Structures are given as C-alpha cells and as structure tokens.
Amino acid sequence: GFIGLAGPYDFLPVKTQRLKDIFGPEETRWQSQPIHFVTGNNPPTLLMVGLKDDIVWPKNTYNLAKAIKAKNGEVKVVEFPDYGHIDMIAKIAKPFRDNSDLFDQLVMFIEAHTK
C-alpha cells in the first residue's frame, strides 16, 4: 500500500523564484508532480489531509485522489478538520499519538492490507 500525509502531489505552477530553482526548468517541472504518474495500477492508497494545512494545500490530496479514481485505482481520503501541516506528522510521533485518530487510521490501513 501507499500512505500519503499532506503530500505535494499537484502544486504547479510555482510562483517564487526559490521554488522555480528547486523544481528546475519549466518544461520538465511537471515531472516533479506525482499526479502525472497515476496509472490505476497503484497499490491501495490512503491519503490523509489536514484541512487547516496552509503549507501544502488540501487540493493536492483531492486532485490526486480524483486522478486515481479516474483510472479505477483504489484510494481512500481521510480528512482532519483541525490539523495543519505539522499536525499531520506530529500525530505519528510517540508522545502525541495517544487518542490520535490519524495514527489509528494508519494502523487500520496497514493491518487491512498486510497478511
């Protein structure tokens, strides 16, 4: 399976010069976008998104899920209304995972897709 947490899957165009330098020439920049590599043959996918994320906008998650579904791939999106970008990772850390629905969702997905 594949688990994505607040991932940058579909964020073009980039606007700042810093991001343009990081992601290279405009004609090849599309290759940095996972959304362009969806075939429908992806493993079962869990995409988790914090709706208060202002670093990697939630539309990245929704666009990737839509592309996977359009190719008949298996995808589940789980939203966390009160989480920002940092929360998405912090809830996996041992000191913060008690009573964490995010951590529980990860475990359930892994258990459902392993033998």
Contacts in CASP RR format, 6 or more apart in sequence:
PFRMAT RR
TARGET T0000
AUTHOR 0000-0000-0000
METHOD contacts of the structure
MODEL  1
GFIGLAGPYDFLPVKTQRLKDIFGPEETRWQSQPIHFVTGNNPPTLLMVG
LKDDIVWPKNTYNLAKAIKAKNGEVKVVEFPDYGHIDMIAKIAKPFRDNS
DLFDQLVMFIEAHTK
1 43 0 8 1.000
1 44 0 8 1.000
1 45 0 8 1.000
1 46 0 8 1.000
1 109 0 8 1.000
1 113 0 8 1.000
2 42 0 8 1.000
2 43 0 8 1.000
2 44 0 8 1.000
2 45 0 8 1.000
2 46 0 8 1.000
3 45 0 8 1.000
3 46 0 8 1.000
3 47 0 8 1.000
3 48 0 8 1.000
3 106 0 8 1.000
3 109 0 8 1.000
3 110 0 8 1.000
4 45 0 8 1.000
4 46 0 8 1.000
4 47 0 8 1.000
4 48 0 8 1.000
5 48 0 8 1.000
5 88 0 8 1.000
5 89 0 8 1.000
5 92 0 8 1.000
6 48 0 8 1.000
6 49 0 8 1.000
6 50 0 8 1.000
6 53 0 8 1.000
6 55 0 8 1.000
6 56 0 8 1.000
6 61 0 8 1.000
6 84 0 8 1.000
6 85 0 8 1.000
6 88 0 8 1.000
6 89 0 8 1.000
7 56 0 8 1.000
7 60 0 8 1.000
7 61 0 8 1.000
8 56 0 8 1.000
8 60 0 8 1.000
9 33 0 8 1.000
9 34 0 8 1.000
9 35 0 8 1.000
9 60 0 8 1.000
9 61 0 8 1.000
9 63 0 8 1.000
9 64 0 8 1.000
10 33 0 8 1.000
10 34 0 8 1.000
10 35 0 8 1.000
10 59 0 8 1.000
10 60 0 8 1.000
10 63 0 8 1.000
10 64 0 8 1.000
10 67 0 8 1.000
11 33 0 8 1.000
11 56 0 8 1.000
11 57 0 8 1.000
11 60 0 8 1.000
12 29 0 8 1.000
12 30 0 8 1.000
12 33 0 8 1.000
14 20 0 8 1.000
14 23 0 8 1.000
14 29 0 8 1.000
20 26 0 8 1.000
23 29 0 8 1.000
23 32 0 8 1.000
24 32 0 8 1.000
30 36 0 8 1.000
34 64 0 8 1.000
35 63 0 8 1.000
35 64 0 8 1.000
35 67 0 8 1.000
38 64 0 8 1.000
38 67 0 8 1.000
38 68 0 8 1.000
38 70 0 8 1.000
38 71 0 8 1.000
39 71 0 8 1.000
40 68 0 8 1.000
40 71 0 8 1.000
40 72 0 8 1.000
40 73 0 8 1.000
41 73 0 8 1.000
42 68 0 8 1.000
42 73 0 8 1.000
42 74 0 8 1.000
42 75 0 8 1.000
43 74 0 8 1.000
43 113 0 8 1.000
44 74 0 8 1.000
44 75 0 8 1.000
44 109 0 8 1.000
44 113 0 8 1.000
45 65 0 8 1.000
45 68 0 8 1.000
45 73 0 8 1.000
45 74 0 8 1.000
45 75 0 8 1.000
45 76 0 8 1.000
46 75 0 8 1.000
46 76 0 8 1.000
46 78 0 8 1.000
46 105 0 8 1.000
46 106 0 8 1.000
46 109 0 8 1.000
47 61 0 8 1.000
47 64 0 8 1.000
47 65 0 8 1.000
47 75 0 8 1.000
47 76 0 8 1.000
47 77 0 8 1.000
47 78 0 8 1.000
48 61 0 8 1.000
48 77 0 8 1.000
48 78 0 8 1.000
48 80 0 8 1.000
48 88 0 8 1.000
48 102 0 8 1.000
48 105 0 8 1.000
48 106 0 8 1.000
49 58 0 8 1.000
49 61 0 8 1.000
49 62 0 8 1.000
49 77 0 8 1.000
49 78 0 8 1.000
49 79 0 8 1.000
49 80 0 8 1.000
49 88 0 8 1.000
50 58 0 8 1.000
50 79 0 8 1.000
50 80 0 8 1.000
50 81 0 8 1.000
50 83 0 8 1.000
50 84 0 8 1.000
50 85 0 8 1.000
50 87 0 8 1.000
50 88 0 8 1.000
51 58 0 8 1.000
51 79 0 8 1.000
51 80 0 8 1.000
51 81 0 8 1.000
51 82 0 8 1.000
51 83 0 8 1.000
51 84 0 8 1.000
52 81 0 8 1.000
52 82 0 8 1.000
52 83 0 8 1.000
52 84 0 8 1.000
52 87 0 8 1.000
53 83 0 8 1.000
53 84 0 8 1.000
53 85 0 8 1.000
53 88 0 8 1.000
54 84 0 8 1.000
54 85 0 8 1.000
55 84 0 8 1.000
55 85 0 8 1.000
56 85 0 8 1.000
58 79 0 8 1.000
61 77 0 8 1.000
62 77 0 8 1.000
64 75 0 8 1.000
65 75 0 8 1.000
65 77 0 8 1.000
68 74 0 8 1.000
68 75 0 8 1.000
69 75 0 8 1.000
76 109 0 8 1.000
78 102 0 8 1.000
78 105 0 8 1.000
80 87 0 8 1.000
80 88 0 8 1.000
80 101 0 8 1.000
80 102 0 8 1.000
83 91 0 8 1.000
83 102 0 8 1.000
88 102 0 8 1.000
90 96 0 8 1.000
91 97 0 8 1.000
91 100 0 8 1.000
91 102 0 8 1.000
91 103 0 8 1.000
92 100 0 8 1.000
92 102 0 8 1.000
92 103 0 8 1.000
92 106 0 8 1.000
97 103 0 8 1.000
END
